[in-house]
Amino acid sequence: MEFKDAAARFCEVIEAAESYDRENFVTAVVPRLADLIAAAAAMQSVVLPEGEDYDCPSISLEDWRERFRAVGHVLGDWDIYWVLDPLAIDDGEADPEVMAGDLNDDLADIWRDLKAGLRGLEAGGPEVSIRWEWRWGFYNHWGEHATAALGVLHARKSEMYYRPRPSSA
């Protein structure tokens, strides 16, 4: 799948978050997120031409907050999760720090980074620069959000359908 198509399909789900209930949102976003990660991992390295310096149209903080709130409304109490730095063991940490992750932030950040590139393409921006930005972001920002979010959403979906937690009664 072409990365641009995967990005657009993911953004469409995030932009329609208000129209979903939690179960249907998770059912829609998980395959889009998986496709997005696969398409990004398959992207070839991009070399920018000498002097190429294009800034994608920025996404306003208010637009980001709107997506953050919309996703948060749909996910409800599924927003916060716990995570360890996956490279902590390589750093020799005997007791790595447990950190909180936030699905609302993950999905809104991914949306912001991808949407900026999509808007850049719509505005006629140079594809090579936008592809470079997307690939760089995958390995330096939004890819971490995407892989964490996919793992958490997979666990939540598994819990919902396949391995319910025992009741505490």
SULFENDA-V497821 format. One line per field, one symbol per residue. psi: psi as a letter, one per 20 degrees, with the letter a starting at -180 (. if undefined). burial: I if it has 9 or more other ideal C-beta (glycine too) atoms within 8 Angstrom, else O. A space follows every 50 residues. Layout:
psi: ???
burial: ???
This chain:
psi: ppgggggggghgghijhhiqrgghgghghghhgggggghghipqqpppqp jonppqpqpqhhgghgggggghgghcjjgprqqqoijhhhijphnqppqp rohggghhgggghghggghgghjjqphhgggggggghgiifhhggghggg gghggggggghhmqqqqj.
burial: OOIOIIIIIIIOIIOOIOOIOIOOIIOIIIOIIIIIIIIIOOIOOIOOOO OIOIOIOOIOOOIIIOIIIIIIIIIOOIIOIOIIIOOIOOOOIOOOOOOO IIIIIIIIIIIIIIIIIIIIIOOOIOOIIIIIIIIOIIOOIIIOIIIIII OIIIOIIIIIOOOOOOOOO
